[in-house]
C-alpha cells in the first residue's frame, strides 16, 4: 500500500472513532448526567489526526500536478 492509501484508511477509521465519541458525549448529556470535565477533551485527539490527514489528502492533487503526474 502506498502512503496515500494508508492516510485514507487512517482518516476513515479515525473519523468513525470521532463520530462514536461525539455521539456518546451527546447521549450522556441527553440523559441528564454530567460527565467529568476531561471527557469533553476526548474528541480533540482524533480531531487533530483528522485535520492532519485531511490536509494531506487535500494537498495530494496539487503536489501531483507540480511533479507532473496525472
C-alpha positions in Angstrom: 0.0 0.0 0.0 1.2 3.5 -0.8 1.4 6.3 1.7 -1.7 7.9 0.3 -3.7 4.7 0.8 -2.6 4.4 4.4 -3.5 8.0 5.1 -7.0 7.4 3.6 -7.5 4.3 5.7 -6.4 6.1 8.9 -8.7 9.0 8.1 -11.7 6.7 7.6 -11.2 4.8 10.8 -10.4 7.8 12.9 -13.5 9.6 11.6 -15.6 6.7 12.8 -13.9 6.8 16.2 -14.5 10.6 16.3 -18.2 10.1 15.5 -18.7 7.5 18.2 -17.0 9.7 20.8 -19.1 12.7 19.9 -22.4 10.7 19.7 -21.7 9.1 23.1 -20.9 12.5 24.6 -24.2 13.9 23.3 -26.0 10.8 24.6 -24.6 11.3 28.0 -25.6 14.9 28.1 -29.1 14.0 26.8 -29.6 11.5 29.7 -29.0 14.3 32.1 -25.7 13.1 33.5 -22.9 15.5 33.9 -19.7 13.7 32.8 -16.3 14.8 34.2 -14.7 17.8 32.6 -11.9 15.7 30.9 -14.5 13.8 28.8 -15.1 17.0 26.8 -11.5 16.9 25.7 -11.7 13.3 24.3 -12.7 14.4 20.7 -9.7 16.7 20.4 -7.1 14.0 19.7 -9.0 12.3 16.8 -9.9 15.7 15.5 -6.2 16.7 15.3 -5.5 13.5 13.4 -8.4 14.2 11.1 -7.1 17.7 10.4 -3.6 16.4 9.5 -4.7 13.6 7.3 -7.4 15.8 5.7 -4.8 18.5 4.8 -2.5 15.8 3.4 -5.3 14.5 1.2 -6.3 18.0 0.2 -2.7 18.8 -0.9 -2.2 15.5 -2.9 -3.6 16.7 -6.2 -1.6 19.9 -6.1 1.6 18.1 -5.3 0.9 15.6 -8.1 0.4 18.5 -10.6 3.6 20.1 -9.5 5.6 16.9 -10.1 4.0 16.4 -13.5 1.8 13.4 -12.5 -1.7 12.8 -13.6 
